Amino acid sequence: MNHYEAINEVLVKLFNEIMDIEEKALITSEFKDISVNDMHIIEAIGVREPKNMSTVARALSVTVGTLTIAINNLVKKGYVERVRSQEDRRVVLISLSEKGAKAFHHHQKFHDKMVLAVLKDLNMEETEALTNALLKLQKFFKTYL
């Protein structure tokens, strides 16, 4: 198998495996009422200051309308809270509830384990090469957004 074939096979399998593993790792009995997509919305909201819907929608590359539907469900399930901005009452800010913050940290732990598993056996040169290759791959994917 040449380099092209190997990289193609690894990327295709890796994408599918990450999606499957992430779903199994993230959607535990505690978080069985949400999807991996919901977890990514929770991740985009984050645990810092409240964000407006446009900011979160942009981070996820979705429309505000699409995000609104998902946020409505996450509010009903107790993961997200809505508040009006004190500066501009027309602006709705979203933030994570205590339950949402717990889901955020659960998701973050999965990502930490994944990254540390990749880096643990690499030397500095290999780490830099992998980082550069992944940044180039990310740049390629951004051209399709």
N, C-alpha and C positions, 0 to 999 in steps of 0.2 A: 504494500500500500504506500503510495507516495504522500508527500506532505499535504497537498491539496485535499486528497481523499480523507486522510486522517483528521485534518482540521474540520472538514465538512461533517464527518461522522460525529466527532466529539461535540461540535457546536449543536447539532440537531439533537443528539441524545442528551446532552447537558441541559439544554433548555427544557426538554420534557421531564427529565429527572428532577430538576430543581423545582418545577411546578408541582410534581407529585409529592416530593419530599417535604416541600414547604407546607402543602396542604395537610399532610399527616402530622407534621411537627407543630403547626400553629393551631389547628382546629382540634383542640383537646376537649374533654368533657366540660371544662369550665367555659370554653368559648365555642361550643357547638352551635350556637345560634347565629353565628356570623360566618362569612365566607373569607377566602384569601383576599378577594377584591376588597371586602370591608376592612380587612387588616391593613391593606395598602392605603386606604383612605385614612384610617386611624394614624398610620405612620406619617402621612402627609400633613395632617393636622398638628401632630407633635404634642409635646408636653409643656412647651413654653407658653408664650402669650397667645391669646385668642387670635384667629385669622379670619379674614373675610372669605366669602365663598369663591370669589374670583381668583384669589391667590392659590387656594387649594386646588381649584379646577385646573389652573395653569400648570401647577406642579404635577398633576396627574394626566395632563393632556386630554381633558374631557371638557364638555360644555358645562356651564353653570346649571343648566336644566338637568343634565344627566346626574351631576353631583347632588342636586337638590333631592332627587328621588332616593338616592342612597343615604343621604343625611337624614331624611325623614325616617327611614327604617332604623338607622343607628340611634336616633333620638328616642324612638319608641322602645328600643331594646335597652336603653340606658347607658349607651357608650359615649354619646355626644350631647353637648348642651349648646343651646342658642341663646345669645344675648344681643341686645341693641347696643351699638356704639354710643358712648357718652358724648363724643364729639359731634357725631352726625347720626341722629336717630333713624335715618333711612337705611343705614348700613347694619347688616346682621353679621355678627361675629360668631364663629363656632370654636368650641374648645372641647377637650376630652373631660368626661366625668371621671370620678375615681375608678369606676369599672373600665372606662376607656383607657385610662393611664396604665392600668394593670395589663390590659391587652397589648398596649404599646410596648411595655417593657418585656413582655413575653416574646413579642415579635423581634425586638432588638436582640434579645439573648440568642435567638435562632441565627440571626445574621452574624453576631459576634462569633458563635461557634463555627459557622461556615467559613468566615474569613480566616480565623485562626487555624483551622484545619488546612486551608490552602497554603498559608504562609509558614507553617511550622517547620517544614523540611527544606525551605528555599533559602539560599544564601542571598546576600544583598544584590548581587548582579542579576540573579534569577528573579528576585522580587521586582527590581526596576524594569526588567524586560517584560515580565507579566503585566505590570502596571501600565507600561506604554502600549502593549498590545491591546489590553482591555479598553484603554482610553480611545485608541483608534477604532476599535469595534463599536464603542459607544457613539463616537462621531459619525460612523457609517449609519447606525440605526437612527440617529437624530435627523438624517436627511430624509427619512421616510415618514416623519411625523407631520 
